[in-house]
């Protein structure tokens, strides 16, 4: 049986995996906020996974703002609504990016 790879997995594999693994319908098992979910990801993941994920976020963001919400939905088919966390999909992704690169003491 062939493996089916979505367009999101093909273009942005780390972002697709992150969305499916951390911002799914039961995301709240990892926390109640974007910050808590990203902190749980960082705590449970190999640090070498952060840079490729940030790179995928940057690549998606650079694809332009026009139609971003629809493109995000089409590519990642998320179980969550990004605008439930931030006013726009762009702000949602930027907030994730900032949390990923933030140094915690």
Secondary structure, DSSP 8 states (H G I E B T S, - for coil): ------HHHHH-HHHHHHHHHHSSTTGGGS-SSHHHHHHHHHHHS-THHHHHHHHHHHHHHTT-STTHHHHHHHHH--SS-GGGTSSSHHHHHHHHHHHHH----
